[in-house]
Amino acid sequence: MLDRSSEERMAEMIKQRKPLSAADTQAKARILSLLKGEKSGVLFAMPDFVISYNNTSNIFQVDLRTVNVMQTKQDAVRWFKQQGWSDEAICNYPVMFYPSWEIVQELGKKDYIFTTLSPTCFTTNDGNISLPCLPDRRNSRASWRGFFVS
């Protein structure tokens, strides 16, 4: 199940995009140079995720191809950081995460609430992840965004 509040937050961040710092602007240019003259396309691919850029919407997208969502998101974030992007840029630019259709089907069987936002959007100043708790709409127990709850 997709977390609609994160979808709304993502749409708002895109609509009211914060300017990138000088360092993040340079890192974005380096990342886009991987497209080798193309305007959109795949930047990096691993078995568990694919990072691409969509020029029309001016957004980086991470297609998740495994049910190990949190680890895969962290691996993708690590790739962006290796390219020189800050946590702030990854969250606020933003980078959009979404599961493939097959993974949506698997996650739906596990009472999983998925957020399209980066884990960096929930990181505190001391580096810990602080995820808000959401009610699971299918039953009364609480679920963490981005984590399986069993």
GIRA-V223304 format. One record per pair of residues at least 12 apart in sequence whose ideal C-beta (glycine too) atoms are under 10 Angstrom apart, sorted by the first residue. I is the first residue (numbers start at 0). J is the second residue. D is the distance in Angstrom with one decimal. If there is no record, write none. Layout:
# GIRA-V223304
<<I;J;D> <I;J;D>>
This chain:
# GIRA-V223304
<<0;103;8.9> <0;106;7.6> <0;107;6.6> <0;109;10.0> <0;110;7.9> <0;111;6.8> <0;112;5.4> <0;113;6.7> <0;133;9.9> <0;135;8.1> <0;136;7.1> <0;137;7.6> <0;142;8.9> <1;97;8.6> <1;98;9.0> <1;103;8.3> <1;106;9.5> <1;111;10.0> <1;112;7.7> <1;113;5.4> <1;114;7.9> <1;115;7.2> <2;112;5.1> <2;113;6.4> <2;114;4.6> <2;115;7.8> <2;116;8.4> <2;131;9.7> <2;133;6.6> <2;142;9.4> <2;144;5.5> <2;145;8.6> <3;112;9.8> <3;114;9.9> <3;133;9.9> <3;136;9.7> <4;112;10.0> <4;114;8.4> <4;116;9.7> <4;131;8.9> <4;133;7.8> <4;144;8.8> <5;95;10.0> <5;96;9.5> <5;112;9.0> <5;113;8.3> <5;114;3.9> <5;115;5.5> <5;116;4.9> <5;120;8.4> <5;131;9.9> <5;133;9.6> <5;144;6.9> <5;145;9.2> <6;95;9.8> <6;113;9.9> <6;114;8.4> <6;115;6.2> <6;116;9.2> <8;93;8.8> <8;114;8.8> <8;115;8.7> <8;116;6.6> <8;120;8.0> <9;58;9.2> <9;93;6.2> <9;94;9.9> <9;95;6.2> <9;96;9.5> <9;97;10.0> <9;114;8.7> <9;115;5.2> <9;116;6.3> <9;117;10.0> <9;120;9.4> <10;115;9.7> <11;93;10.0> <12;58;9.8> <12;90;8.1> <12;91;6.0> <12;92;7.9> <12;93;4.8> <12;95;9.4> <12;116;8.6> <12;120;8.9> <13;56;7.2> <13;57;8.2> <13;58;6.6> <13;92;8.9> <13;93;6.9> <13;95;8.4> <15;91;9.8> <16;57;8.0> <16;58;9.4> <16;91;7.6> <16;92;7.0> <16;93;8.2> <17;87;8.1> <17;88;8.8> <17;90;9.5> <17;91;4.7> <17;92;7.9> <17;93;9.4> <18;91;9.4> <18;92;9.9> <19;84;8.7> <19;85;8.8> <19;87;8.8> <19;88;5.6> <19;91;8.5> <19;92;6.7> <20;84;9.8> <20;85;6.9> <20;87;7.6> <20;88;7.2> <22;83;6.7> <22;84;8.6> <22;85;7.0> <22;88;8.7> <23;79;10.0> <23;83;7.6> <23;84;5.7> <23;85;5.6> <23;87;7.5> <23;88;4.0> <23;89;9.1> <23;91;9.4> <23;92;7.7> <24;88;8.9> <25;83;6.9> <25;84;9.9> <26;79;8.2> <26;80;9.2> <26;81;9.8> <26;82;5.5> <26;83;3.3> <26;84;4.8> <26;85;8.1> <26;88;7.4> <27;52;9.3> <27;59;8.8> <27;79;9.8> <27;82;8.6> <27;83;8.7> <27;84;7.3> <27;88;7.6> <27;92;7.8> <28;83;9.8> <29;82;6.1> <29;83;6.4> <29;84;9.4> <30;42;6.3> <30;43;9.0> <30;50;8.8> <30;52;7.5> <30;59;7.8> <30;78;9.4> <30;79;7.7> <30;82;5.0> <30;83;8.1> <30;84;7.4> <31;52;6.4> <31;54;8.9> <31;59;9.5> <33;50;9.4> <33;52;8.6> <33;82;8.6> <34;51;9.4> <34;52;6.6> <34;54;8.8> <37;52;9.0> <37;54;8.5> <38;52;8.4> <38;53;9.1> <38;54;4.0> <38;55;8.4> <39;51;7.3> <39;52;5.8> <39;53;5.3> <39;54;4.3> <39;55;7.0> <39;56;9.2> <39;57;9.9> <39;60;9.9> <40;52;6.7> <40;53;9.0> <40;54;8.8> <41;60;9.9> <41;62;9.3> <42;59;7.7> <42;60;9.7> <42;61;9.9> <42;78;8.7> <42;79;9.8> <42;82;8.9> <43;61;9.4> <43;75;8.5> <43;78;5.8> <43;79;9.4> <43;81;9.9> <43;82;8.9> <44;62;9.1> <44;64;9.6> <45;64;8.6> <45;65;9.7> <45;71;8.6> <45;74;7.2> <45;75;8.5> <45;78;8.5> <46;64;6.9> <46;65;7.9> <46;71;9.9> <47;62;9.8> <47;63;7.2> <47;64;5.6> <47;65;4.4> <47;66;9.9> <47;67;7.1> <47;68;9.7> <47;70;8.1> <47;71;4.8> <47;74;6.9> <47;75;8.8> <48;61;5.5> <48;62;6.3> <48;63;5.4> <48;64;6.1> <48;65;7.6> <48;68;9.9> <48;71;5.2> <48;72;8.3> <48;74;6.7> <48;75;5.3> <48;78;8.7> <48;96;8.6> <48;98;9.9> <48;99;9.5> <49;61;7.3> <49;62;4.5> <49;63;8.7> <49;64;7.2> <49;75;9.2> <49;99;9.0> <50;62;8.0> <50;75;6.1> <50;78;6.5> <50;79;7.9> <50;82;9.7> <50;94;8.3> <50;96;10.0> <53;95;9.1> <56;95;8.9> <57;92;8.8> <58;92;7.6> <58;93;7.3> <58;94;7.7> <58;95;5.7> <59;75;9.3> <59;79;7.6> <59;84;9.1> <59;88;9.8> <59;89;8.5> <59;92;6.9> <59;93;8.0> <59;94;4.6> <59;95;7.0> <59;96;9.7> <59;117;9.9> <60;94;7.6> <60;95;5.1> <60;96;7.8> <60;97;6.8> <60;115;9.4> <61;74;9.5> <61;75;4.6> <61;76;8.8> <61;78;8.9> <61;79;9.0> <61;94;6.3> <61;95;7.0> <61;96;4.7> <61;97;7.3> <61;98;9.8> <61;115;9.3> <61;117;8.5> <62;75;9.6> <62;95;9.8> <62;96;8.4> <62;97;6.4> <62;98;7.8> <62;99;5.9> <62;102;9.2> <63;75;8.0> <63;96;6.2> <63;97;6.8> <63;98;4.7> <63;99;6.7> <63;102;6.0> <63;103;9.7> <63;106;9.6> <63;113;8.8> <64;98;7.9> <64;99;5.2> <64;101;7.8> <64;102;6.5> <65;98;8.7> <65;99;9.0> <65;101;9.8> <65;102;6.8> <65;105;9.1> <66;98;8.3> <66;101;9.5> <66;102;6.0> <66;105;5.0> <66;106;6.3> <66;108;9.5> <66;109;7.6> <66;111;8.1> <66;147;8.3> <67;102;9.7> <67;147;9.6> <68;96;8.1> <68;98;7.0> <68;102;7.9> <68;106;7.4> <68;111;7.7> <68;113;6.8> <68;114;9.2> <68;118;9.8> <68;145;6.3> <68;146;8.2> <68;147;8.4> <69;118;7.0> <69;128;8.6> <69;130;9.6> <69;143;9.6> <69;145;5.5> <69;146;6.2> <69;147;8.8> <71;96;8.6> <71;98;9.3> <71;102;9.6> <72;94;9.4> <72;96;5.7> <72;114;9.2> <72;116;9.2> <72;117;6.7> <72;118;5.3> <72;119;9.2> <72;145;7.2> <73;117;9.4> <73;118;6.1> <73;119;9.5> <73;128;9.3> <75;89;9.0> <75;94;7.6> <75;96;7.2> <75;117;8.2> <75;118;9.4> <76;89;5.8> <76;90;9.4> <76;94;7.8> <76;96;9.3> <76;117;6.0> <76;118;6.2> <76;119;6.0> <76;122;9.5> <79;92;9.4> <79;94;6.5> <79;117;8.5> <79;119;8.9> <80;119;9.0> <84;119;9.5> <85;119;8.6> <86;117;8.2> <86;118;9.1> <86;119;4.0> <86;120;8.7> <86;122;6.2> <86;126;9.4> <87;119;7.6> <87;120;9.6> <88;117;9.8> <88;119;8.8> <89;116;9.8> <89;117;5.0> <89;118;8.9> <89;119;4.7> <89;120;8.2> <89;122;9.8> <90;116;7.1> <90;117;5.2> <90;118;8.8> <90;119;4.5> <90;120;4.1> <90;121;8.6> <90;122;8.2> <91;117;9.4> <91;119;9.0> <91;120;8.1> <92;117;9.3> <93;115;8.5> <93;116;7.0> <93;117;6.8> <93;119;9.3> <93;120;7.7> <94;115;9.3> <94;116;8.7> <94;117;5.3> <94;119;8.4> <94;120;9.5> <95;115;5.2> <95;116;8.1> <95;117;8.5> <96;113;8.3> <96;114;7.6> <96;115;5.4> <96;116;7.1> <96;117;6.5> <96;118;8.9> <96;145;9.1> <97;113;8.1> <97;115;5.8> <98;111;9.4> <98;113;6.2> <98;115;9.4> <106;147;8.5> <107;137;9.7> <109;147;5.7> <109;148;8.7> <109;149;7.8> <110;135;5.7> <110;136;9.6> <110;137;6.1> <110;138;7.2> <110;140;8.2> <110;142;6.5> <110;147;7.9> <110;148;6.6> <110;149;8.1> <111;135;9.2> <111;142;7.5> <111;143;9.7> <111;144;9.7> <111;145;8.8> <111;146;8.1> <111;147;5.7> <111;148;8.0> <112;133;5.8> <112;134;9.4> <112;135;6.7> <112;136;8.5> <112;137;9.8> <112;141;10.0> <112;142;4.9> <112;143;7.7> <112;144;5.6> <112;145;7.7> <112;146;8.5> <112;147;9.6> <112;148;8.5> <113;144;7.9> <113;145;7.2> <114;130;8.6> <114;131;9.7> <114;133;9.2> <114;143;9.9> <114;144;4.6> <114;145;5.4> <116;144;8.2> <116;145;8.4> <117;145;9.8> <118;130;8.4> <118;144;9.8> <118;145;6.9> <120;144;9.9> <121;144;7.7> <121;145;7.9> <128;143;9.7> <128;145;8.5> <128;146;9.5> <130;142;10.0> <130;143;5.1> <130;144;5.2> <130;145;6.1> <130;146;7.0> <131;143;8.3> <131;144;6.5> <132;144;8.1> <132;148;9.6> <135;148;7.3>>
